[in-house]
Amino acid sequence: MLRIAAATLRHRLTGFVGAFLALALGTTMIGMMTLTLAATFGTPHPGPQRFKEAPAVVAPQGFEGRPMKAPAVLPPEVVTRVTAAGKATPDRSFPVRLEPGPAGTTGHPWSSAAFAGYHLVAGRAPRAPDEIAVGGGAPSLIGSQARAATARDTGRYRVVGVTDALWFESAVFFADAEAQRLSPGVNALVTDQDPARLSALVGGRATVLHGAALTRLDADSTGGAQALANAQAMAGSTTGLAVSVAVFVVIATFAFATEQRRRELALMRLVGASPRQMRRMVLGEALLIGLAAAVVGCALAPLCAVPLRSWMLDHDVAPSWFTIPVDPLPLLVSFVIGVAAALAGSAATLVRVSLVRPIEVLRESAVERRGMTPVRWLLGTGMLIGAVVAGTVIGRTEPYLAASARKYEVVPVLYVGAVTLLAPILLRPVVRLLVGPLRGSAKAGPLLVRENVLTSRRRTAATVAPIVVAVGLVATLLTVEKSGDAVVLARRRQEIHAANVVVPGGPGIDSGTLARLAAVPGVRITPVTSMNIRIGTAEGDQIDSLSANAVPAAALGATVTPPVLSGSLTSPPEDFLVIDEHAARSDGLSVGDRVVTLLPTGARVPTVIAAVVARGLNGDDTYLSASLTGAMTPSRVYLDSGAGTGLPLDERQTAAVERALAGSGARLMTYDAYLEAQRAHAAEQTDNAAVVVLGIALAYALIAVANTLIMAMAGRRREFALLGLAGAVRGQIVGVAVAESAVAVAVAAVLAAVATGLTAVTQHASLSRLVTGAPTVIPWTPTVATVALCALVTVVTAARTARRATRRRAVEAAGVRE
């Protein structure tokens, strides 16, 4: 039967081009994303990084022997003992805002550069207080001036050297004495002394690390795997979506191609072919097409991964050193998926057709009886039930998941899949609604359009399905993302009562600027210091790592008012710690428990849990008493009028605040503008990832629409010829085909709107448990643009293919045998 299948393919090559193209492009899309996903796993940079050339390092003590990473500092007595015992090089790491230069620059003394493997590529090492060397800089920078702002000072420096670039940081190196002035505390000591002797020397007040244990001091101890987290999340979501879209479209395309051959298959039954032979022949055809298309797709995937990688780097979705190697395993998986989709697409219709008696097959080939198969009923209703159950369970148990598009995306995908699969049964009522005004028309064209759409449900459904997938995914996923972002913003507005906020121009707001702000009459300030802390027991056992905000005790319950679940924010003790319900539940903590909090400075402070608040929607919702943090510089300062919490500053107060900030680099902005800037920054990578996810799905869906129309028009030559014999001119026939495609787009838009509405209602039920009056944001602009793009592709393709199908004279075309 394979020989017959091969012969059939040779004689019906044009009929299988659409299926081949759909499968080849689907395999390309899957292969491209599986290659990207595979590249995000593993350890790209194994072994220590920051101290890879160091014999041993004395680092600040954490819990259970875990060192604190910079900017934690060593106790002065430990530095004195180790330095007195032998050679020891102090290392300092401190944030620097370098202009011109990249964001997130870290400063170091030049003496510690070699321990990370930095080497000069041009110029020399900095020696004078006003000289610096720039890590990864261009040689042309040598001799230029740069402005460096730190928490302690701001000054101008001359670039005297540049080093090679290392993946884990953007560094700038100062002369040793200048680095000590800018950051007096020692973050680590590098020494060649015996580790056992060092451990006895520090007496438990610091940690001694050497060998592979030095990775614990790296900013990313996973060797780059953590830096790929955003790329991995994007690639994982896109891969799953790509497989779902590709497999569905490929199966639909193959099934439609098989439906067009019913007359041919029925005739083979009449001349003696058995059902088994029929199945083997058509599955053989699918196997040959699948093998060829999957090979082409796997060959194209690595080529398409090149521009994808460039896009990811340009939009900060992946780190600058990210590469996508050609890995045989992901390509093999893509190959198998492609061939399996081809076989499944053919078998879905052939099994049913081959079981019907020959005379019934001939009759069914002329008139469509059913638009739904049992398998489609099962899958469609199963996905619909799954979406409802998933949304209900999330709303009752973990509603915060609804605020994250990545964690909640299963719900909209299930709704879109359900509506797409159930499209044939939804088609008739939607079409009757849309073309109802044409019922009373006396013209033949509108009547013909209406009846063609209603009686050819399989053809219409095959055109509608990819459009529903494209528009539905864009509308539902963006609705989930935008509504989640809006709820996070609303929650922060409800928790923080401030009219204005001062944001720093450098690593933090220095003490002088803070003092000048506090001296402005009629203005109340609330400094907030963001930090990562660790909490543990008095015996030194670590409990958890948390992201926290240090605030004054007087601000709790006034400026800062998170929803309280237990305890109280009124008159908290000076050593208070407020945690959210997630930390309380996972760590077994409750109000009144005492824990030891390890600050980034290395200081251990006893704290008491004063309250447990609702779970944060954008990370940990943890608050710490500002009286415990010492001289750490605030990350921002909330301002309001002294006349009342949350009241805006008047013109006189605003002018006085601006004068207090003059020369500091900090700036004053409204709290709403600050929240919007924070939201935009946080959503940037999510939006970039959404462009990849939805862009690939949309492009593939549009190609599938064009393929379906080309395949459908090729089988309608006799129909068009009969219209010509009945008196219709070529332009009228093309107009009917274009109108049918326009109706299909309108039907798909309505069905996508149904999926979007179900998604929005389900998500809103969850978000309403988090925020009073939770907003629902429908992304009208991208949704309408997607519908317009689908309409353009559909109408243009229908017009071109219809014109090609009507090139021959009606009498000649009417005699064509399929």
C-alpha positions in Angstrom: 0.0 0.0 0.0 3.0 2.3 0.4 3.6 2.1 -3.3 0.0 3.0 -4.0 0.3 5.9 -1.5 3.5 7.2 -3.2 1.8 7.0 -6.6 -1.3 8.8 -5.2 1.0 11.6 -3.8 2.6 12.0 -7.2 -0.7 12.4 -9.0 -2.4 14.6 -6.3 0.7 16.6 -5.3 -1.1 20.0 -5.4 -3.8 18.6 -3.0 -1.2 17.8 -0.4 0.9 20.9 -0.6 -1.2 22.6 2.1 -0.9 19.7 4.5 2.9 19.5 3.8 3.4 23.2 4.4 1.3 23.2 7.6 3.3 20.3 9.0 6.7 21.6 7.9 6.1 25.0 9.5 4.6 23.4 12.6 7.6 21.2 13.0 9.9 24.3 12.5 8.0 26.2 15.2 8.2 23.3 17.6 11.8 22.6 16.9 12.8 26.3 17.3 11.2 26.5 20.7 12.4 23.1 22.0 16.0 24.1 21.0 15.5 27.3 22.9 14.1 25.6 25.9 16.8 23.0 26.0 19.4 25.8 25.9 18.1 27.2 29.2 18.7 24.1 31.2 21.9 22.9 32.8 24.9 24.9 34.1 26.3 27.2 31.4 29.2 28.3 33.6 30.1 25.6 36.1 32.4 26.3 39.1 33.1 29.4 41.1 33.0 32.7 39.2 33.6 35.8 41.5 36.5 34.0 43.3 37.5 31.3 40.9 41.2 32.1 41.2 41.2 32.5 45.0 42.9 29.9 47.2 40.5 30.5 50.2 38.0 33.2 51.1 36.9 34.4 54.6 33.2 35.5 54.2 30.6 36.9 56.5 28.7 34.3 58.5 25.1 33.4 57.7 22.8 30.7 59.1 24.0 27.0 59.1 27.4 28.1 57.8 25.9 29.8 54.8 27.8 33.0 54.0 26.0 36.3 53.4 26.7 37.7 49.9 27.9 41.2 49.4 27.2 43.9 50.7 27.5 41.9 54.0 30.6 42.9 55.9 33.1 41.0 58.0 33.5 42.0 61.7 36.5 44.3 62.1 38.2 42.0 64.6 38.0 39.1 62.1 39.7 41.3 59.4 42.4 42.3 61.9 43.1 38.7 63.0 43.3 37.2 59.5 45.4 40.1 58.2 47.8 39.8 61.1 48.2 36.0 60.6 49.3 36.2 57.0 48.8 37.7 53.6 45.1 38.6 53.0 43.6 40.8 50.3 40.3 42.6 51.2 37.5 42.6 48.6 34.8 45.2 48.5 31.6 45.0 46.4 29.3 48.0 46.2 26.7 49.3 43.8 27.8 52.1 41.4 25.8 54.1 39.0 28.3 54.8 36.2 27.6 57.4 33.5 28.1 56.5 30.8 27.8 52.9 31.5 25.4 49.9 31.9 22.8 49.7 34.7 23.6 47.6 37.7 27.3 48.2 37.9 29.3 46.8 40.8 32.5 48.5 42.1 35.6 46.6 43.3 39.1 47.5 44.3 41.6 46.7 41.6 43.6 44.3 43.8 40.7 41.8 43.8 40.2 41.9 40.0 42.5 38.9 39.3 40.5 36.6 41.7 37.6 36.7 39.3 39.8 36.3 36.2 39.7 39.8 34.9 42.5 40.8 32.6 43.4 44.2 31.1 42.8 44.4 27.4 43.9 48.0 27.0 45.4 50.7 29.2 46.6 50.2 32.8 45.4 49.6 36.3 44.0 52.5 38.3 46.4 54.0 40.8 45.2 57.5 41.6 42.0 58.3 43.5 40.3 59.7 40.4 41.1 56.8 38.1 39.0 53.7 37.2 39.2 50.7 35.0 35.9 49.6 33.3 35.1 45.9 33.0 34.1 44.9 29.4 34.6 48.4 28.2 35.8 49.5 24.7 39.4 50.6 24.3 38.1 53.9 23.0 36.9 54.8 26.5 40.5 55.2 27.8 41.1 58.8 28.5 37.5 59.8 28.8 35.7 61.0 31.9 32.9 59.1 33.7 30.6 60.0 36.6 30.4 57.4 39.3 27.7 57.7 42.0 27.7 55.4 45.1 25.7 55.5 48.3 28.6 57.4 50.0 29.7 59.9 47.3 29.5 61.1 43.7 32.5 62.1 41.7 34.2 62.2 38.2 36.8 59.7 37.3 39.2 59.2 34.3 39.1 55.9 32.6 42.7 54.5 32.4 42.0 50.9 31.5 39.5 48.4 30.3 39.2 44.7 31.0 37.6 41.7 29.4 33.9 41.1 30.1 32.6 38.4 32.5 29.1 37.1 32.3 28.0 37.5 35.9 28.5 41.2 36.5 29.2 44.6 35.0 32.2 45.8 37.0 34.2 49.0 37.5 37.5 49.0 39.4 38.9 51.7 41.6 42.2 52.2 43.2 42.3 50.3 46.5 42.4 53.4 48.7 39.5 55.0 46.8 37.4 51.8 47.0 38.0 51.7 50.8 36.8 55.3 51.0 33.6 54.6 49.1 32.9 51.3 50.9 34.7 51.1 54.2 33.4 47.6 55.2 35.3 44.5 54.0 33.0 42.0 52.2 35.5 39.2 51.9 39.2 38.4 52.6 41.1 36.4 50.0 44.1 34.6 51.4 46.4 31.6 50.8 46.4 30.6 54.5 45.4 27.1 55.5 41.6 26.8 55.6 41.6 24.7 58.8 43.9 27.2 60.6 41.6 30.0 59.3 38.5 28.4 60.7 40.1 28.2 64.1 41.3 31.8 63.8 37.8 33.3 63.0 36.2 31.4 65.8 32.8 31.0 64.3 32.4 34.7 63.5 33.0 34.2 59.8 32.9 31.4 57.2 36.0 30.0 55.5 35.4 28.7 51.9 37.6 27.1 49.3 37.4 25.0 46.2 33.9 24.3 44.8 32.3 25.9 47.9 33.3 29.3 46.6 30.2 29.2 44.3 28.2 30.2 47.5 29.7 33.6 47.2 28.6 34.1 43.6 25.7 36.4 42.8 24.3 33.5 40.8 25.5 30.3 42.5 23.8 28.2 39.8 26.5 29.1 37.3 24.2 31.1 35.1 21.1 28.8 35.3 19.3 31.3 37.5 20.1 34.1 35.0 18.2 32.1 32.4 15.0 32.0 34.5 13.2 34.6 32.3 14.3 32.9 29.1 13.3 29.5 30.5 9.9 30.7 31.6 9.3 32.3 28.1 10.6 29.2 26.2 8.6 26.8 28.4 5.3 28.7 27.9 6.0 29.2 24.2 7.0 25.5 23.6 3.8 24.2 25.2 1.7 26.7 23.3 3.5 26.0 20.1 3.0 22.2 20.4 -0.7 22.8 21.2 -1.3 25.2 18.3 0.8 23.2 15.8 -0.7 19.8 16.6 -4.2 21.1 16.5 -3.8 23.0 13.2 -1.9 20.1 11.6 -4.6 17.6 12.6 -7.3 20.0 11.3 -5.5 20.5 8.0 -4.9 16.8 7.4 -8.5 16.0 8.4 -9.8 18.6 6.0 -7.6 17.3 3.2 -8.9 13.8 3.8 -12.5 15.0 3.8 -12.0 16.5 0.3 -11.1 13.0 -1.0 -14.2 11.2 0.1 -15.4 10.6 -3.5 -12.1 9.1 -4.5 -12.0 6.9 -1.4 -15.6 5.8 -1.9 -14.9 4.8 -5.5 -11.9 2.7 -4.3 -14.3 0.9 -1.9 -16.7 0.2 -4.7 -14.0 -1.5 -6.8 -13.1 -3.8 -4.0 -10.7 -2.1 -1.6 -11.2 -3.2 2.0 -11.4 -0.8 4.9 -8.0 -2.0 6.1 -6.4 -1.3 2.8 -8.0 2.1 2.7 -6.6 2.9 6.2 -3.1 1.6 5.3 -3.0 3.6 2.1 -4.0 7.0 3.5 -1.9 6.4 6.6 0.9 5.6 4.3 0.4 8.9 2.5 0.4 10.7 5.8 3.6 8.9 6.9 5.4 9.9 3.7 4.2 13.5 4.0 5.0 13.6 7.7 8.5 12.2 7.2 9.4 14.7 4.5 7.8 17.7 6.2 9.3 16.8 9.6 12.8 16.6 8.0 12.3 20.0 6.4 11.0 21.5 9.7 13.9 20.1 11.7 16.4 21.5 9.1 14.8 25.0 9.3 14.5 25.1 13.1 18.1 25.9 13.9 18.1 28.6 11.2 15.0 30.2 12.7 16.5 30.0 16.2 19.2 32.5 15.2 16.9 35.6 14.8 14.9 34.4 17.8 18.1 34.5 19.9 18.9 38.0 18.6 15.4 39.2 19.5 15.7 37.7 23.0 19.0 39.5 23.6 17.8 42.8 22.3 14.7 42.8 24.5 16.5 41.5 27.7 14.5 38.3 27.7 17.9 36.4 28.0 21.3 37.3 29.3 23.9 38.7 26.8 25.9 35.4 26.7 22.9 33.2 25.9 23.3 30.8 22.9 21.1 28.3 21.3 23.2 25.3 20.2 22.0 22.7 17.7 21.0 19.8 20.0 19.9 16.5 18.3 17.5 15.5 21.1 15.0 18.5 20.9 15.0 18.1 17.1 14.3 14.4 17.5 11.3 15.2 19.8 10.1 17.8 17.2 10.4 15.2 14.4 8.4 12.6 16.3 5.7 15.2 17.2 5.4 16.2 13.5 5.1 12.7 12.2 2.6 11.8 14.9 0.5 14.8 14.1 0.4 13.8 10.5 -0.7 10.3 11.3 -3.2 11.4 13.8 -4.7 14.0 11.4 -5.2 11.3 8.8 -6.5 8.6 11.1 -9.1 10.9 12.7 -11.3 10.9 9.6 -10.2 7.7 7.9 -11.3 5.5 10.7 -14.9 6.8 10.5 -15.0 6.9 6.6 -13.6 3.4 6.2 -16.3 1.9 8.5 -19.1 3.2 6.4 -20.5 1.0 3.5 -19.5 2.2 0.0 -22.9 3.4 -1.0 -23.2 5.5 2.3 -19.8 7.0 1.7 -20.8 8.1 -1.8 -24.0 9.6 -0.4 -22.1 11.3 2.5 -19.5 12.7 0.2 -22.2 14.8 -1.5 -24.0 16.1 1.6 -22.5 16.8 5.0 -24.5 15.1 7.8 -22.4 15.7 10.9 -20.0 18.4 11.9 -18.8 16.8 15.1 -17.2 13.4 15.7 -17.3 11.6 19.1 -13.6 12.3 19.6 -14.2 16.1 19.1 -17.2 16.1 21.4 -15.1 14.3 24.1 -12.1 16.7 23.8 -14.1 19.8 23.5 -16.4 19.2 26.5 -13.4 17.8 28.5 -11.4 21.0 27.9 -14.4 23.2 28.8 -15.0 21.3 32.0 -11.2 21.4 32.8 -11.2 25.2 32.4 -14.1 25.7 34.7 -12.7 23.3 37.3 -9.2 24.8 37.2 -10.6 28.3 37.5 -12.8 27.3 40.4 -10.1 25.5 42.3 -7.7 28.4 41.9 -10.3 30.9 43.0 -11.1 28.9 46.2 -7.6 27.8 47.2 -4.9 30.0 45.6 -6.5 33.1 44.0 -3.2 34.9 43.9 -2.2 32.7 40.9 -4.8 34.6 38.9 -2.6 37.7 39.1 0.2 36.0 37.2 -0.3 35.3 33.5 2.4 32.6 33.4 0.8 30.7 36.3 -2.8 31.1 35.2 -2.4 30.6 31.4 -3.8 27.0 31.5 -7.3 28.4 32.1 -7.4 30.7 28.9 -5.7 28.0 26.8 -8.3 25.4 27.8 -11.2 27.9 27.1 -9.8 28.7 23.6 -9.2 25.0 22.9 -12.8 24.1 24.0 -14.4 26.8 21.9 -12.3 25.9 18.9 -13.2 22.2 19.1 -16.8 22.9 19.7 -17.0 25.4 16.8 -19.0 23.2 14.5 -22.0 23.1 16.9 -21.7 26.8 17.7 -21.3 27.6 14.0 -25.0 27.4 13.0 -26.5 29.7 15.7 -23.7 32.3 15.3 -23.9 32.3 11.5 -27.7 32.7 11.7 -27.3 35.6 14.0 -24.7 37.3 11.8 -26.3 36.7 8.4 -29.9 37.1 9.7 -30.3 40.5 8.0 -29.5 38.8 4.7 -32.5 36.4 5.0 -34.9 38.9 3.5 -32.6 40.0 0.7 -34.0 39.5 -2.8 -30.4 39.2 -4.2 -29.0 35.8 -5.0 -25.5 36.6 -3.7 -26.3 37.1 0.0 -28.6 34.1 0.0 -25.9 32.0 -1.6 -23.3 33.2 1.0 -25.7 32.3 3.8 -26.5 28.8 2.5 -22.9 28.0 1.6 -21.7 28.8 5.1 -24.5 26.9 6.8 -24.4 23.8 4.6 -20.6 23.5 4.4 -19.9 23.4 8.1 -16.8 21.4 7.9 -15.2 23.7 5.4 -16.3 26.8 7.3 -15.1 25.2 10.6 -11.7 24.4 9.1 -11.3 28.1 8.2 -12.7 29.4 11.5 -10.6 27.2 13.8 -7.1 28.8 13.2 -8.7 32.3 13.5 -10.3 31.4 16.8 -6.9 30.1 18.0 -5.1 33.3 16.9 -7.6 35.8 18.1 -8.6 33.8 21.2 -5.0 33.4 22.4 -4.2 37.0 21.9 -7.4 38.2 23.6 -7.4 35.8 26.5 -3.7 35.7 27.4 -3.4 39.5 27.2 -6.6 39.9 29.2 -5.2 37.7 32.0 -1.9 39.6 31.9 -3.3 43.1 31.9 -6.0 42.3 34.5 -3.4 40.7 36.7 -1.1 43.8 36.4 -4.0 46.1 37.2 -4.9 44.1 40.3 -1.3 44.2 41.6 -1.3 48.0 41.0 -4.7 48.3 42.8 -3.4 46.3 45.8 -0.4 48.5 46.2 -2.5 51.6 46.0 -4.7 50.2 48.8 -1.6 49.2 50.9 0.4 52.4 50.6 -1.1 55.8 51.4 1.3 58.3 50.0 0.8 61.2 47.7 4.4 61.5 46.5 7.6 59.5 46.5 11.3 60.4 46.2 13.3 57.9 44.1 17.1 58.0 44.2 19.3 58.7 41.2 22.0 56.3 42.5 22.2 53.2 44.7 20.2 54.9 47.5 19.2 58.2 49.1 22.1 59.5 51.2 21.8 60.7 54.8 22.3 64.3 53.9 19.4 64.3 51.4 17.2 62.5 53.9 18.0 65.1 56.6 17.1 67.9 54.2 13.8 66.2 53.4 13.0 65.8 57.1 13.6 69.5 57.6 11.0 70.6 55.1 8.2 72.2 57.1 4.7 70.6 56.8 5.9 67.4 55.0 5.9 64.0 56.6 8.5 61.5 55.3 8.5 57.7 55.4 11.9 56.2 54.4 11.7 52.7 53.0 14.7 50.4 52.6 14.3 47.3 50.4 16.6 44.4 51.2 16.9 40.6 51.2 16.9 39.2 54.7 17.2 35.7 56.3 15.3 34.6 59.3 16.4 31.8 61.6 16.4 30.5 65.1 18.6 31.7 68.0 20.6 28.4 67.6 21.6 29.5 64.1 19.3 27.3 62.0 18.0 29.1 58.9 14.2 29.3 58.4 13.7 31.3 55.3 15.0 34.0 52.9 12.6 36.9 52.4 12.4 40.1 50.4 11.6 42.8 53.0 11.0 46.6 53.3 12.3 48.3 56.4 9.9 51.1 57.5 9.5 53.2 60.7 7.2 51.7 63.3 5.0 54.8 63.1 4.3 54.1 59.4 2.6 50.8 60.0 -1.2 51.2 60.0 -0.8 54.8 58.7 1.3 55.0 55.5 1.8 51.2 55.2 -1.5 49.3 55.6 -1.3 45.7 54.2 -4.5 43.6 54.9 -4.0 42.1 58.4 -4.9 38.4 59.0 -3.7 38.1 62.6 -1.9 40.4 65.0 -2.0 44.2 64.8 -0.1 47.0 63.0 -1.1 49.5 65.8 1.8 50.5 68.0 4.2 47.7 67.0 7.3 47.1 69.1 10.6 48.6 67.9 11.9 45.1 66.9 8.8 44.1 64.9 8.8 41.8 61.9 5.6 41.5 59.7 5.4 38.5 57.4 2.7 37.4 54.9 0.5 34.3 55.1 2.7 32.4 52.6 5.8 32.7 54.8 3.8 32.0 58.0 2.2 28.9 56.5 5.4 27.5 54.9 7.7 28.3 57.8 5.2 27.4 60.6 5.4 30.9 62.2 2.7 32.9 63.9 2.2 36.2 65.8 4.4 36.4 68.8 7.1 34.1 67.6 10.7 35.4 68.1 13.2 34.9 65.3 16.7 36.1 64.6 16.9 38.3 61.4 20.2 38.4 59.5 20.6 41.7 57.6 22.6 42.3 54.4 25.2 44.1 56.6 25.9 40.8 58.4 24.2 42.0 61.6 22.0 39.6 63.5 19.0 41.3 65.2 16.3 39.7 67.4 12.8 40.3 66.0 9.3 39.4 67.0 6.5 38.7 64.5 3.9 41.5 65.2 1.4 40.6 62.5 0.7 38.2 59.6 -0.7 40.0 56.5 -2.3 38.8 53.2 0.0 37.1 50.7 1.8 39.5 48.4 0.9 39.5 44.7 4.4 40.6 43.6 6.7 38.7 45.9 7.0 38.6 49.6 5.0 41.1 51.6 7.5 41.5 54.6 8.1 44.5 56.7 10.9 45.1 59.2 11.5 47.8 61.7 13.8 50.6 60.3 15.3 51.1 63.7 17.2 47.8 63.3 18.9 48.5 59.9 21.5 51.0 61.1 23.0 53.2 58.4 21.6 51.4 55.4 20.4 53.9 52.8 16.7 54.1 51.9 15.6 52.9 48.5 12.7 55.4 48.4 10.9 57.9 50.6 7.2 58.4 50.7 6.0 61.9 51.2 2.6 63.4 52.2 1.4 66.6 53.7 1.6 66.8 57.5 -2.0 67.8 57.5 -3.0 64.1 56.9 -1.8 60.8 55.6 -2.0 60.5 51.8 -2.7 64.2 51.2 -0.7 65.7 48.3 1.9 68.4 48.8 1.0 71.9 48.0 3.0 74.2 45.6 5.1 75.6 48.4 5.9 72.2 49.9 6.7 70.8 46.4 9.1 73.7 45.7 10.8 73.1 49.1 11.3 69.4 48.5 12.7 70.1 45.0 15.3 72.4 46.6 16.2 69.8 49.2 16.8 67.3 46.4 19.0 69.7 44.3 22.3 68.1 43.3 21.5 64.7 44.9 20.3 63.0 41.7 17.0 62.0 43.4 13.7 63.1 41.9 10.2 63.7 43.2 7.2 62.1 41.5 3.6 61.4 42.3 2.9 57.9 43.8 0.6 57.0 40.9 3.4 57.8 38.4 5.9 55.8 40.5 3.5 52.8 40.6 3.0 53.0 36.8 6.8 53.1 36.2 7.3 50.1 38.5 4.5 48.2 36.7 5.9 49.1 33.3 9.4 47.9 34.3 8.1 44.7 35.8 5.9 44.0 32.8 8.5 44.7 30.2 10.0 41.2 30.1 6.6 39.6 30.4 5.3 41.7 27.4 8.5 40.8 25.4 7.8 37.1 26.2 4.2 37.5 25.1 5.3 38.9 21.8 7.2 35.7 21.1 4.4 33.4 22.5 1.6 35.1 20.7 3.5 36.3 17.6 4.6 32.7 16.7 1.1 31.3 17.4 -0.5 34.2 15.3 1.9 33.8 12.4 1.3 30.0 12.3 -2.4 30.4 12.5 -2.5 32.9 9.6 -0.5 30.4 7.5 -3.0 27.7 8.4 -5.9 29.9 7.4 -4.3 30.6 4.0 -3.5 26.8 3.6 -7.1 25.9 4.4 -8.5 28.4 1.9 -6.2 27.3 -0.8 -7.1 23.6 -0.3 -10.9 24.5 -0.1 -10.9 26.6 -3.2 -9.0 23.9 -5.2 -12.0 21.6 -4.5 -14.6 24.1 -5.5 -13.9 24.5 -9.2 -16.9 22.5 -10.2 -19.1 24.5 -7.9 -17.8 27.7 -9.3 -18.3 26.4 -12.8 -21.9 25.6 -12.1 -22.4 29.1 -10.9 -20.9 30.3 -14.1 -23.3 28.2 -16.1 -26.2 29.5 -14.1 -25.3 33.1 -15.3 -22.9 34.4 -12.6 -19.9 36.3 -13.9 -16.4 35.8 -12.6 -16.5 38.9 -10.3 -19.7 37.7 -8.7 -18.3 34.3 -8.0 -15.1 35.8 -6.5 -17.4 38.1 -4.4 -19.3 35.2 -3.0 -16.0 33.5 -2.0 -14.7 36.7 -0.4 -18.0 37.2 1.5 -18.0 33.6 2.8 -14.4 34.2 4.1 -15.5 37.5 5.7 -18.4 35.7 7.4 -15.9 33.1 8.7 -13.7 35.8 10.2 -16.7 37.3 11.9 -17.8 34.0 13.3 -14.3 33.3 14.6 -14.2 36.7 16.2 -17.5 36.0 18.0 -16.3 32.6 19.2 -13.0 34.1 20.4 -15.0 36.7 22.2 -16.9 33.9 24.0 -13.6 32.4 25.1 -12.3 35.8 26.3 -15.5 36.5 28.2 -15.4 33.1 30.0 -11.7 33.7 30.8 -12.4 37.2 32.1 -15.3 36.1 34.3 -13.4 33.2 35.8 -10.3 35.3 36.5 -12.4 38.1 38.0 -13.9 35.7 40.5 -10.4 34.9 41.8 -9.1 38.4 41.7 -12.1 39.7 43.6 -10.9 37.7 46.6 -7.7 39.7 46.6 -8.7 43.2 45.9 -12.0 45.0 46.4 -13.4 46.1 43.0 -10.8 44.1 41.1 -10.5 45.6 37.6 -10.8 43.6 34.4 -8.8 45.0 31.5 -9.7 43.8 27.9 -6.9 44.5 25.4 -9.1 46.0 22.7 -6.3 47.4 20.5 -4.2 44.2 20.0 -7.4 42.1 19.8 -9.0 44.3 17.1 -5.6 44.5 15.3 -5.4 40.7 15.3 -9.0 40.4 13.9 -8.1 42.9 11.2 -4.9 41.0 10.3 -6.8 37.7 10.1 -9.5 39.4 8.0 -6.9 40.8 5.6 -5.1 37.5 5.1 -8.4 35.6 4.8 -10.0 37.9 2.3 -6.9 38.4 0.2 -6.3 34.7 0.1 -9.9 33.9 -0.8 -10.0 36.4 -3.6 -6.7 35.2 -5.2 -7.6 31.5 -4.9 -11.1 32.1 -6.2 -9.8 34.0 -9.2 -7.4 31.2 -9.9 -10.2 28.6 -9.6 -12.3 30.5 -12.1 -9.7 31.1 -14.8 -11.1 28.3 -17.1 -14.3 28.6 -19.0 -17.4 27.4 -17.0 -18.1 24.6 -19.6 -14.6 23.2 -19.3 -14.4 23.5 -15.5 -17.8 21.8 -15.1 -16.4 18.7 -16.7 -13.5 18.4 -14.3 -13.5 15.1 -12.3 -12.0 15.1 -8.9 
